[in-house]
Amino acid sequence: MPNLPNILSLLRIALIPILITLFFWPAISAPMWTTIIFVVAALTDWLDGYIARRHKQISSFGAFIDPVADKLIVTVTSMLVLYKTPVWYILLPVIIVISREIIVSALREWMSELGKRNMVEVSYAGKWKTTLQMVSLGCLIFYKSFFGLPIFEIGVALLYVASGLTLISMLSYLKSVWQIIHIKY
């Protein structure tokens, strides 16, 4: 029987070319369709973890592919948002988000090599960071006002909150492994 959480993670990766294509589609409805695809991808992130834990379908491949899919969708979408709005106040949080993803991924790999992978498990700050990132990126992709709500501005504000949580979660991970870093180096 196929592992549904892994299929959902792979689906998230498969949605990236569709997301990019819709983003550049020259139709007035393109932002709406791009946002819908992004929301579907974001929901698969939540759903694959829920199903894996609930039905005990946790696998080593899933532990690998889920964070890869998350980082790909967040990085690609961040780049698309930055392409659409190439201003410093979007660039700054995008740099923070992508830098954190690289640092924490490298830290997890290093701790795995040392047999200490459990020292950098996902924290609640990391889960909140991911949730706010996904909501903010969805708003930023949609870009337009919706029923009078300034969706883009809400997305920018949430992106800054997510960036703050990004820094907090990164510092938390670094603090948790500080003894190993300090002792070894």
Sequence and secondary structure as in RCSB ss.txt:
>XXXX:A:sequence
MPNLPNILSLLRIALIPILITLFFWPAISAPMWTTIIFVVAALTDWLDGYIARRHKQISSFGAFIDPVADKLIVT
VTSMLVLYKTPVWYILLPVIIVISREIIVSALREWMSELGKRNMVEVSYAGKWKTTLQMVSLGCLIFYKSFFGLP
IFEIGVALLYVASGLTLISMLSYLKSVWQIIHIKY
>XXXX:A:secstr
   HHHHHHHHHHHHHHHHHHHHH  STTHHHHHHHHHHHHHHHHHHHHHHHHHTT   HHHHHHHHHHHHHHHH
HHHHHHHHHS SHHHHHHHHHHHHHHHHHHHHHHHHHHTT GGGG   HHHHHHHHHHHHHHHHHHH S BTTB 
HHHHHHHHHHHHHHHHHHHHHHHHHHTHHHHHHH 
